Amino acid sequence: MFIDEVTIEVFGGKGGNGMASYRREKYVEYGGPWGGNGGHGGSIIFVGDEGKNNLIDLRYQRHIRAQNGENGMSKGMHGKNAEHRFIRVPLGTVVYSEDKSFFLGEITEHDQRLVVARGGKGGRGNIAFATAKNSAPDYAENGDPGEVRKLHIELKVIADVGLVGYPSVGKSTLISVVSNAKPKIAEYPFTTLQPNLGMVYVGEESFVLADLPGLIEDAHQGHGLGIKFLKHIERCKIFLHVLDITRDDPYDDYVKINHELEMYDEVLLERPQIVVINKMDTPDIEQKVADLQAKIKHDSILISAVTQENVKQLLYKTLESLKAAPKIETKEEETHKLYSFEKQGPDFELEINEDNVFELSGDKLKLMFERTDFTKDEAVKRFARQLRSLGVDEALRDKGAQNGDIVRIFDFEFEFIE
């Protein structure tokens, strides 16, 4: 089963909580704080694997979780950092947010890594909070939660050369005789339902050839196999455009396929293209070939994939064209989006609901809230000081908060006290 699109959810590991403890030994007076920091949570990391050609593994791993960091311990011992979780994916894997609003990254090389969900930072133990004024703090930080993301993942086949053309023109036969690929071959349209990759050796050199499912008119609008497989040709440096000389009007096929490439992405028409006129073993085709070659604007070569006539010449011509082909540049907008994550919001937001409860929210506020251990009075007092430093008290007064009014911060409710 060939899977080239999947949606998954990834969970970075939570950071371990810091510990609040004290040094208690005989003959050691005022031992002071001795609680260690929590370990960092594990991250989810995609790793390129040239041995994979499918996203089928991810189809059965819709929820991927990394381990949490260990909590801090007494005697100043820090918790262990969690191990990262590595997921091997095929080259050509592209990662977006679920709604494709931003581009997270792509993997094009073997062992290339892409962090898709970072683990949370470990919380600090009470050793870290000791000061001259408070030499024995009675609180520690909780670890940060790991990132949680829903991702849309696509696979775009990476090949040097792509075979394009109408269904049943001989693309699968050609790749089967020049490489180690074993595609399904039959006399009906759309025999090829997934891209087939084959390694082609020409003397001491080689290149990767992709047999792509046949295109038809209006494929860019979803007709036939549609746009589902058009994306796989984006990374090919050159195209072998296969035409069947026995069809009624091969030139019309040539025009329509190039139109589909242009409608999908006009940049594809700028790629080098060799027109492969197949089935030269058919009798009495000389005049039809001459008429066709007079009309087309690309270099052409006449072959027979079945008898392998002129196939070797085609391979040398392809290799020569491949060496001269320009490097495919990543689209500017994708490069830009790679670093365009969601904009950081304000430190906090304040609203009054219909029950006259003052509700506080915000990214920075949430981070401070989650790091606070509300079972410790000292930690709660520290959280109150942090709120004042953010300007929350002043904002509440500006909104008309009175002594005794209810203030809700995420899951907790407090009374506003003047």
C-alpha positions in Angstrom: 0.0 0.0 0.0 1.4 3.4 -1.0 0.7 6.2 1.4 1.9 9.7 0.6 -0.3 11.8 2.9 -1.1 11.4 6.5 -2.2 13.5 9.5 -0.8 12.7 12.9 -0.6 14.3 16.4 2.8 14.6 18.2 3.4 15.2 21.9 6.7 16.4 23.2 7.6 15.0 26.7 6.8 17.1 29.8 9.8 18.4 31.8 10.4 16.9 35.2 9.4 18.9 38.3 12.0 20.5 40.4 12.2 19.3 44.1 12.0 21.4 47.3 14.1 19.6 50.0 16.6 20.5 52.6 20.0 19.3 53.7 19.5 17.5 57.1 22.6 16.0 58.5 24.0 15.6 62.0 26.2 18.5 63.0 25.2 20.5 59.9 23.3 23.5 61.2 21.1 25.5 58.7 21.8 22.9 55.9 19.9 25.0 53.4 18.0 23.9 50.2 19.0 20.7 48.5 16.4 20.0 45.8 17.6 19.3 42.3 16.2 20.4 38.9 13.9 18.2 36.8 15.1 16.7 33.6 14.0 18.0 30.2 11.3 16.1 28.3 12.0 14.2 25.1 11.4 15.7 21.7 9.8 14.1 18.6 12.4 14.1 15.8 11.9 13.0 12.2 15.0 11.4 10.6 15.5 10.9 6.8 15.9 7.3 5.7 16.8 6.6 2.1 15.6 3.0 2.6 12.0 4.1 3.0 9.7 5.1 0.2 6.3 5.3 2.0 4.5 6.9 4.9 2.7 3.7 5.8 4.4 3.5 9.2 3.0 6.8 10.2 -0.5 5.8 9.2 -0.5 3.3 12.1 1.2 5.8 14.5 -1.4 8.6 14.6 -0.4 9.6 18.1 3.3 9.8 18.8 4.5 10.6 22.4 7.9 11.3 23.8 8.9 10.4 27.3 8.7 12.8 30.2 11.8 14.1 32.1 12.5 12.7 35.6 11.7 14.8 38.6 14.5 16.4 40.6 15.7 14.6 43.7 17.1 15.4 47.1 20.9 15.8 47.8 21.0 18.3 44.9 20.6 15.5 42.3 19.0 16.6 39.0 16.4 14.4 37.2 17.5 12.6 34.1 16.6 14.1 30.7 14.2 12.0 28.7 15.5 10.4 25.5 14.3 11.9 22.3 12.0 9.8 20.1 13.3 9.3 16.6 10.9 8.5 13.7 12.4 7.5 10.5 10.7 8.8 7.4 11.4 8.6 3.6 13.4 11.3 1.8 11.0 13.9 0.3 8.8 14.1 3.5 7.3 17.6 3.9 5.7 18.6 7.2 3.0 21.2 7.6 0.6 22.2 10.4 -2.7 20.4 10.1 -4.4 23.2 8.2 -1.2 23.8 6.1 -1.1 27.4 7.4 2.6 27.1 8.0 5.5 25.0 6.7 7.5 23.3 9.4 10.2 21.7 7.3 11.2 19.0 4.8 13.7 16.2 4.7 15.7 15.6 1.6 18.9 13.9 2.8 19.7 10.7 4.6 19.9 11.1 8.4 18.7 14.7 8.1 16.8 15.6 11.3 13.7 17.7 11.8 12.3 18.5 15.3 8.5 18.4 15.0 7.6 18.7 18.7 10.0 19.9 21.4 10.1 18.5 24.9 9.4 20.7 27.9 12.1 22.3 30.0 12.7 20.8 33.4 11.6 22.8 36.4 14.2 24.3 38.8 14.7 22.8 42.3 14.7 25.1 45.4 18.6 25.3 45.3 18.1 27.5 42.2 15.9 30.0 44.1 18.2 30.6 47.1 19.1 34.2 47.6 20.6 36.3 50.3 17.2 37.4 51.5 15.6 33.9 51.2 18.3 31.4 51.9 15.9 28.5 52.3 13.1 28.8 49.8 10.2 26.4 50.3 9.2 26.0 46.7 10.3 24.6 43.3 9.2 24.9 39.7 7.1 22.4 37.8 8.4 21.3 34.5 7.1 22.9 31.3 4.7 20.8 29.1 6.0 19.6 25.8 4.8 20.9 22.5 1.6 19.3 21.1 1.0 19.6 17.4 -1.3 18.2 14.8 0.7 17.7 11.6 -0.2 17.2 7.9 2.6 15.2 6.3 3.2 14.7 2.6 5.6 12.7 0.6 7.0 14.1 -2.6 9.0 11.4 -4.4 12.7 12.4 -4.9 13.9 11.3 -8.3 16.4 12.8 -10.8 14.3 11.9 -13.9 10.5 11.6 -14.1 8.5 9.7 -16.7 5.4 11.6 -17.8 2.7 10.9 -20.4 -0.7 9.6 -21.0 -1.7 6.2 -19.5 -0.6 3.1 -21.4 2.0 4.8 -23.6 4.8 2.5 -22.3 6.3 4.3 -19.2 6.1 1.2 -17.0 7.6 -1.0 -19.7 10.5 1.4 -20.2 11.4 1.7 -16.5 11.2 -2.1 -16.1 13.8 -2.6 -18.9 16.3 0.1 -17.8 16.2 -0.4 -14.0 15.5 -2.8 -11.2 11.9 -1.5 -10.8 9.1 -4.1 -11.3 5.9 -2.1 -12.0 2.7 -3.7 -12.9 2.3 -3.8 -16.7 -1.1 -4.4 -18.5 -3.1 -3.2 -21.5 -5.5 -1.0 -19.6 -5.3 2.6 -18.5 -4.1 3.5 -15.0 -2.3 0.2 -14.4 0.3 2.2 -12.4 -1.5 3.5 -9.3 1.6 4.7 -7.4 5.0 6.1 -8.2 7.7 3.5 -9.0 11.3 4.3 -8.4 14.2 2.6 -10.1 18.0 3.0 -10.1 19.4 3.3 -13.7 23.1 2.5 -14.3 24.8 4.0 -17.3 28.4 2.8 -17.3 29.9 3.8 -13.9 27.2 6.5 -13.3 23.6 6.3 -12.2 20.4 8.2 -11.6 17.0 7.6 -10.1 14.1 7.3 -12.5 10.4 7.6 -11.4 7.5 6.1 -13.3 4.6 8.4 -12.4 1.0 7.5 -12.8 -0.4 8.5 -16.2 -1.8 12.0 -16.5 -4.9 12.9 -18.5 -6.5 16.2 -19.6 -7.6 18.3 -16.6 -5.5 16.3 -14.2 -4.7 19.5 -12.3 -8.4 19.8 -11.5 -8.5 16.2 -10.1 -9.5 14.3 -13.1 -8.2 10.7 -13.4 -5.7 10.2 -10.7 -5.6 14.0 -10.6 -3.5 16.3 -8.5 -2.7 13.5 -6.1 0.4 12.4 -8.0 1.3 15.7 -9.8 3.2 16.7 -6.7 5.6 13.9 -7.2 7.1 15.5 -10.3 8.1 18.7 -8.5 11.5 17.5 -7.6 12.5 15.8 -10.9 15.3 17.7 -12.6 14.3 16.6 -16.1 11.3 14.8 -17.7 11.1 12.0 -20.2 7.9 12.7 -22.0 6.7 9.4 -23.4 4.5 9.5 -26.5 2.8 6.5 -28.1 3.2 6.9 -31.9 0.3 4.5 -32.5 -2.2 6.8 -31.0 -4.5 8.9 -33.2 -2.8 12.2 -32.5 0.4 11.9 -30.3 1.1 15.7 -30.9 -2.3 16.5 -29.2 -1.2 14.3 -26.3 2.1 16.2 -26.1 0.3 19.5 -26.0 -2.2 18.5 -23.3 0.3 16.9 -21.0 2.5 20.0 -21.1 -0.6 22.1 -20.4 -1.3 20.0 -17.3 2.3 20.6 -16.1 1.9 24.4 -16.7 -1.5 24.5 -14.9 -0.1 22.7 -11.9 3.1 24.8 -11.7 4.4 26.8 -14.7 8.0 26.4 -13.4 7.8 22.7 -14.6 7.8 23.8 -18.2 11.2 25.3 -17.7 12.7 21.9 -16.8 14.6 20.1 -19.5 12.4 17.6 -21.3 13.2 14.8 -23.8 10.3 13.5 -25.9 10.5 9.7 -26.1 8.5 8.5 -29.1 7.7 4.9 -28.2 6.7 1.8 -30.3 9.1 2.4 -33.2 8.7 -1.4 -34.0 5.2 -0.5 -35.5 5.3 -0.7 -39.3 4.8 2.2 -41.6 5.2 5.0 -39.1 8.0 7.0 -40.7 5.9 9.8 -42.0 3.9 10.1 -38.8 7.2 10.3 -36.8 8.5 13.0 -39.2 5.3 15.1 -38.8 5.4 14.8 -35.1 9.1 15.8 -34.7 8.5 18.8 -36.9 5.9 20.1 -34.5 7.4 19.4 -31.1 9.8 22.0 -29.6 11.9 19.6 -27.4 14.6 17.1 -28.3 13.2 13.7 -29.3 14.3 10.2 -29.7 12.6 7.2 -31.3 12.6 4.0 -29.3 10.9 0.6 -28.7 10.6 -0.2 -25.0 9.5 -3.8 -25.9 12.5 -4.6 -28.2 14.8 -2.2 -26.3 15.8 -0.6 -29.6 17.6 2.8 -29.1 17.0 2.5 -25.3 20.8 2.7 -24.6 21.0 5.8 -26.6 18.1 7.3 -24.6 19.9 6.6 -21.4 23.1 8.3 -22.5 21.1 11.3 -23.8 19.2 11.4 -20.4 22.4 11.3 -18.4 24.0 14.1 -20.5 20.9 16.3 -20.1 20.8 15.5 -16.3 24.4 16.7 -15.8 23.5 20.0 -17.5 20.2 20.5 -15.7 20.1 23.4 -13.1 19.7 22.6 -9.4 16.0 22.8 -8.3 15.7 25.7 -5.9 13.3 25.6 -2.9 10.4 28.0 -3.3 11.0 31.3 -1.6 7.6 31.3 0.2 8.3 27.9 1.7 11.8 28.9 2.9 10.2 32.0 4.5 7.4 29.9 6.1 10.0 27.6 7.6 10.7 30.2 10.3 7.2 31.8 10.4 5.6 30.2 13.4 2.7 31.7 15.2 3.3 35.2 16.4 3.8 35.4 20.1 0.7 36.9 21.8 0.5 39.4 24.6 1.7 38.5 28.1 -1.9 38.3 29.3 -5.4 39.1 28.2 -8.2 40.2 30.6 -12.0 39.7 30.0 -15.1 40.0 32.1 -17.6 37.2 31.5 -21.4 37.3 31.9 -21.1 36.1 35.5 -18.9 39.2 36.3 -15.8 37.0 36.7 -12.5 38.4 35.6 -10.8 35.9 33.3 -7.1 36.0 32.6 -5.3 34.2 29.8 -2.2 34.5 27.7 0.9 32.5 26.6 3.4 33.9 29.1 0.8 33.8 31.9 0.1 30.2 31.1 3.8 29.3 31.3 4.2 30.9 34.7 1.0 29.3 35.9 2.1 25.8 34.8 5.5 26.2 36.5 3.9 27.0 39.8 3.3 24.4 42.5 0.1 25.6 44.1 0.4 23.2 47.0 3.2 25.4 48.4 2.3 28.8 50.0 5.7 30.2 49.1 5.2 29.3 45.5 1.7 30.9 45.4 3.2 34.1 46.9 5.9 34.1 44.2 3.2 33.6 41.5 1.3 36.7 42.9 4.5 38.7 42.7 4.9 37.6 39.1 1.4 38.7 38.3 2.1 42.2 39.7 5.3 42.4 37.7 3.2 41.7 34.5 0.8 44.5 35.4 -2.1 42.2 36.1 -3.1 44.0 39.3 -3.2 47.4 37.6 -5.2 46.0 34.7 -7.8 44.5 37.1 -8.2 47.8 38.8 -8.6 49.6 35.4 -11.4 47.1 34.6 -13.2 47.9 37.8 -12.2 45.0 40.0 -13.2 45.5 43.7 -12.1 43.8 46.8 -13.5 40.2 46.9 -14.2 39.9 43.2 -13.5 36.5 41.6 -10.5 36.3 39.3 -10.2 33.1 37.2 -6.8 32.1 35.8 -7.3 28.9 33.7 -8.4 26.2 36.2 -8.0 28.2 39.4 -10.2 30.9 41.0 -8.9 33.6 43.4 -10.3 36.6 45.2 -9.1 40.0 44.3 -7.7 41.6 47.5 -6.7 45.2 47.7 
